[in-house]
Amino acid sequence: MKVILSEDVKSVGKKGDVVDVSDGYAKNYIFKKKLGIPADSKNLNDLKLKKANDEKVAAQNLAAAQDFAKELEDKTIVVRLKGGEGGRTFGSVTGKEIAQAAKEQFDADIDKKKIVLAEAIKSFGTYDVPLKIHPQVTATLKVRVEEC
C-alpha cells in the first residue's frame, strides 16, 4: 500500500515521502497514529501543491535574506565601552550587545544567536563580524568598538 507520510517514521521515511508499506502496517500503525495518509490521487495532488508552495516560500525567504545582507554590508555599528590601559576594554562586546546596538542605530532586528563570534571582542577597533542570516546567506557586519 502506498502511503504519504505526515511525520518522520523511523526506518520507513521522512515527512512528505511517498512510501510503500504493507497493508497491515499502514492500517494498524501509520493511520492509527496519524503518521500518514493514503496515497490516492487527491492526496498526491495536495502534496504536489504543498511542495510547490514550500519551494516558493523558501525562495522568497532566500531573496529577503540576500537583500538584508546587501543592506547591512555598507553599514557600521558603533559600540561604546569604557577603556583601560593599552587599548583594552573593561568587559567585552558580545552578540547581544551588537544586536542591541543594531536595533538602536539602524532599527534592524538581528537575532543575537545569528551573530557568529569566535570569541568576544575585548579591544578597541573595527571588526568584521559574520552574521548567519539564512542557511545559505552569511553577511559581514562591520562593528567599530570605541572608547566612551
Contacts in CASP RR format, 6 or more apart in sequence:
PFRMAT RR
TARGET T0000
AUTHOR 0000-0000-0000
METHOD contacts of the structure
MODEL  1
MKVILSEDVKSVGKKGDVVDVSDGYAKNYIFKKKLGIPADSKNLNDLKLK
KANDEKVAAQNLAAAQDFAKELEDKTIVVRLKGGEGGRTFGSVTGKEIAQ
AAKEQFDADIDKKKIVLAEAIKSFGTYDVPLKIHPQVTATLKVRVEEC
1 20 0 8 1.000
1 21 0 8 1.000
1 22 0 8 1.000
1 23 0 8 1.000
1 24 0 8 1.000
1 26 0 8 1.000
1 38 0 8 1.000
2 18 0 8 1.000
2 19 0 8 1.000
2 20 0 8 1.000
2 38 0 8 1.000
2 39 0 8 1.000
3 18 0 8 1.000
3 19 0 8 1.000
3 20 0 8 1.000
3 21 0 8 1.000
3 26 0 8 1.000
3 30 0 8 1.000
3 36 0 8 1.000
3 37 0 8 1.000
3 38 0 8 1.000
3 39 0 8 1.000
4 16 0 8 1.000
4 17 0 8 1.000
4 18 0 8 1.000
4 36 0 8 1.000
4 37 0 8 1.000
4 38 0 8 1.000
4 39 0 8 1.000
4 43 0 8 1.000
4 44 0 8 1.000
4 47 0 8 1.000
5 12 0 8 1.000
5 13 0 8 1.000
5 14 0 8 1.000
5 15 0 8 1.000
5 16 0 8 1.000
5 17 0 8 1.000
5 18 0 8 1.000
5 19 0 8 1.000
5 30 0 8 1.000
5 35 0 8 1.000
5 36 0 8 1.000
6 15 0 8 1.000
6 16 0 8 1.000
6 34 0 8 1.000
6 35 0 8 1.000
6 36 0 8 1.000
6 37 0 8 1.000
7 15 0 8 1.000
7 34 0 8 1.000
7 35 0 8 1.000
7 36 0 8 1.000
8 14 0 8 1.000
8 15 0 8 1.000
9 30 0 8 1.000
9 35 0 8 1.000
12 19 0 8 1.000
12 21 0 8 1.000
12 30 0 8 1.000
13 19 0 8 1.000
16 47 0 8 1.000
16 51 0 8 1.000
18 39 0 8 1.000
18 44 0 8 1.000
18 47 0 8 1.000
21 30 0 8 1.000
26 38 0 8 1.000
29 35 0 8 1.000
30 36 0 8 1.000
31 37 0 8 1.000
31 38 0 8 1.000
37 43 0 8 1.000
61 134 0 8 1.000
62 134 0 8 1.000
62 136 0 8 1.000
62 137 0 8 1.000
65 133 0 8 1.000
65 134 0 8 1.000
65 136 0 8 1.000
65 137 0 8 1.000
66 134 0 8 1.000
66 137 0 8 1.000
68 108 0 8 1.000
68 133 0 8 1.000
68 139 0 8 1.000
69 131 0 8 1.000
69 133 0 8 1.000
69 137 0 8 1.000
69 138 0 8 1.000
69 139 0 8 1.000
71 108 0 8 1.000
72 108 0 8 1.000
72 131 0 8 1.000
72 139 0 8 1.000
72 140 0 8 1.000
72 141 0 8 1.000
73 139 0 8 1.000
73 140 0 8 1.000
75 106 0 8 1.000
75 141 0 8 1.000
75 142 0 8 1.000
76 126 0 8 1.000
76 142 0 8 1.000
76 143 0 8 1.000
76 144 0 8 1.000
77 98 0 8 1.000
77 101 0 8 1.000
77 102 0 8 1.000
77 105 0 8 1.000
77 106 0 8 1.000
77 141 0 8 1.000
77 142 0 8 1.000
77 143 0 8 1.000
77 144 0 8 1.000
78 101 0 8 1.000
78 105 0 8 1.000
78 144 0 8 1.000
78 146 0 8 1.000
79 93 0 8 1.000
79 97 0 8 1.000
79 98 0 8 1.000
79 101 0 8 1.000
79 143 0 8 1.000
79 144 0 8 1.000
79 145 0 8 1.000
79 146 0 8 1.000
80 145 0 8 1.000
80 146 0 8 1.000
80 147 0 8 1.000
80 148 0 8 1.000
81 89 0 8 1.000
81 90 0 8 1.000
81 91 0 8 1.000
81 93 0 8 1.000
81 124 0 8 1.000
81 145 0 8 1.000
81 146 0 8 1.000
81 147 0 8 1.000
81 148 0 8 1.000
82 89 0 8 1.000
82 90 0 8 1.000
82 147 0 8 1.000
82 148 0 8 1.000
83 89 0 8 1.000
83 90 0 8 1.000
83 124 0 8 1.000
83 147 0 8 1.000
84 90 0 8 1.000
87 123 0 8 1.000
87 124 0 8 1.000
87 147 0 8 1.000
88 122 0 8 1.000
88 123 0 8 1.000
89 121 0 8 1.000
89 122 0 8 1.000
89 123 0 8 1.000
89 124 0 8 1.000
89 145 0 8 1.000
89 147 0 8 1.000
91 122 0 8 1.000
92 120 0 8 1.000
92 121 0 8 1.000
92 122 0 8 1.000
93 120 0 8 1.000
93 121 0 8 1.000
93 122 0 8 1.000
93 143 0 8 1.000
93 145 0 8 1.000
94 112 0 8 1.000
94 117 0 8 1.000
94 120 0 8 1.000
95 112 0 8 1.000
95 115 0 8 1.000
95 117 0 8 1.000
96 112 0 8 1.000
98 110 0 8 1.000
98 112 0 8 1.000
98 115 0 8 1.000
98 129 0 8 1.000
98 141 0 8 1.000
98 143 0 8 1.000
99 110 0 8 1.000
99 111 0 8 1.000
99 112 0 8 1.000
99 115 0 8 1.000
101 143 0 8 1.000
102 108 0 8 1.000
102 110 0 8 1.000
102 141 0 8 1.000
103 109 0 8 1.000
103 110 0 8 1.000
110 131 0 8 1.000
114 131 0 8 1.000
114 132 0 8 1.000
114 133 0 8 1.000
115 129 0 8 1.000
115 130 0 8 1.000
115 131 0 8 1.000
115 141 0 8 1.000
116 129 0 8 1.000
116 130 0 8 1.000
116 131 0 8 1.000
116 132 0 8 1.000
116 138 0 8 1.000
117 129 0 8 1.000
121 127 0 8 1.000
121 143 0 8 1.000
121 145 0 8 1.000
123 145 0 8 1.000
124 145 0 8 1.000
124 146 0 8 1.000
124 147 0 8 1.000
125 144 0 8 1.000
125 145 0 8 1.000
125 146 0 8 1.000
126 142 0 8 1.000
126 143 0 8 1.000
126 144 0 8 1.000
126 145 0 8 1.000
127 142 0 8 1.000
127 143 0 8 1.000
127 144 0 8 1.000
127 145 0 8 1.000
128 140 0 8 1.000
128 141 0 8 1.000
128 142 0 8 1.000
128 143 0 8 1.000
129 140 0 8 1.000
129 141 0 8 1.000
129 142 0 8 1.000
129 143 0 8 1.000
130 138 0 8 1.000
130 139 0 8 1.000
130 140 0 8 1.000
130 141 0 8 1.000
131 138 0 8 1.000
131 139 0 8 1.000
131 140 0 8 1.000
131 141 0 8 1.000
132 138 0 8 1.000
133 139 0 8 1.000
END
